[in-house]
Amino acid sequence: MHDEIKQESIFFPYKQGCLHIRKVAPVNINKVEKPFMMLHGSISNGKVFYSESGKGFACFLAKHGFTSYIIDMPGRGLSEPKLSRGVNPSQTEVIVDVIPQIQQFILSQHPDTKKVNWVGHSWGGVLMSAALLRFPELQKQVKTLVGFGTKRRLRAKSIKKFLMIDVFWKHISLLMIKKQGYLAADKYGLGMDNESEFSIKNQIPWLSKDWIDPVDGFNYQECISTATLPPCWFFAAVNDKVLGNPKDVKDSLEELQPSIFKFTLLGKGKGNKQDYDHASMLTHPDCTQDHFIELIDWYQKAE
């Protein structure tokens, strides 16, 4: 592990098991900084933000004095119990239970601060946005919202999108779930982690329809006009053609209507070191000499 940072696993009691939270922090904290909460997307887990060897966005932040708390959603990563036929968490559960509980836990660990910076990768950013819209009290407790490849609706059209989303995600994945009770994505090399049946079924309507909760009917769309959202910065990558198509990411940012916002497209043609894709915009080594540096400057100015 890198000498400048320290990492620890926190197992937060949750229902009949626990949520795994990875805390990544600087060894020496010289001043009070706003802590970070990070949330991964579908068929993924918290390791998209960190590694044992000290690589990743959370580790980069720690080397610059910031402390991060990375959540493994229920059943993913090191959270327990693991997904199974009888363990089937929904995305509504993440919005209503997980995010608010971990937000309060983080604030309890940092009594000198009243706000947390939020970072979401892909669908994780959508769930964070939904939590902000649903709970106005959270809007007062969030300093910034950053999304990497975050999109709610998939409107970009291509054969690749048709095969990946319209054929596989909306149909074949549901057939695969019948075998084990969840999508064994890691087993078939489809992603970093597995996905629950409820989460997939919850997501599908949002990809093309209105922003209404499929579990309890809560209308997120109606809350946008009265929301006071934190400054938002959404990133898209030129080689992310489907899961975070730049047009879809930009549309998702504009849908939220934050008063302060930025949109950045990452690619060599835009002055970056790589033509990044959905994962590499967070995991490629060159990120630390690219947009991560810009984010550090933005966060420090926000302090």
C-alpha positions, 0 to 999 in steps of 0.5 A: 500500500502507498505510504502516503495513504491508509485504507481500511474496510468498514463493515456497516451493519445493514439489515441482516448483514452489512455494507462494505465501505472502503475508507481511503484517507491520507496518513497525515491530515493537516486541515479539515476537508470535505469528505467524499462518498463514492458509489459504483454503477451496475455490474460493478463494485467499489473497486472501480474507485480504488486498489490495494496498491494505491491506484484509482481516484480515491487513492489519488484524492487521499494523496492530496489530503482528501478522505473517501468512503466507497460503498459496495452496494448490497450484495456486491463487493464485500457487502453481505449477504451476497446476491442469490435467489433470496437476496434481491436488493432493488435500486430503490433500496439504494436510493432510500436506505443506503445512500442516506444512511451512509451519508449520515455515517460519514458526517458522524465521522467528520463532526467539523464538516456539514457537507460531503462531496459525492462521486458516482460512476455510471448508474451510481451517479443516477442513484445519487441524483435520485437521492438528492431529488427525493430528499431535500435535506440531503441537498443541504448536506452535499457539497458537489456531485461528480458523475463519470459516464453517468446517464439516465436515459440511453437515446444514442442509437447504434447497432452496438447499443441495440445489441448491448441494451435492447437485446442483452440487458432488457431481455437476455439478462432476464433469462439468465437470471432465471438460472441463479436468481441474479445475473452472474456477470463476473462468471461470464466476464460481463462486468466486475460484479454481479447484478440483482434481478430487481435492480435490472428490472428497476433500471429498464424503464428509466433508460427510455421513460419518465423518471418515476420510481417503479417500486413506490411511484415516486416522481423524481422528475417533478422534484427537479424544478424546486431542487437546490442541487450542488455544483455538478461536473459530469464527465464523458469519454469519446470511446464510451459509445453506449454505457455513457455515450457523451450525448446521453451524459450531457442530456442527463446533466441538463435534465437535472438543471443545476445552477452551477455545472460543467460537462467535459468530454475526455479524449485526445482531440480535447487535449487529454492523454488518452481516448478514454472509455467507460471504465478507463476514465477512472482506472487508466494511469494517465488519469492522474496527469489528466482530468484528476488534476483538474478535479483537485483544483476544482475541489480545493476552490470549492473548499 
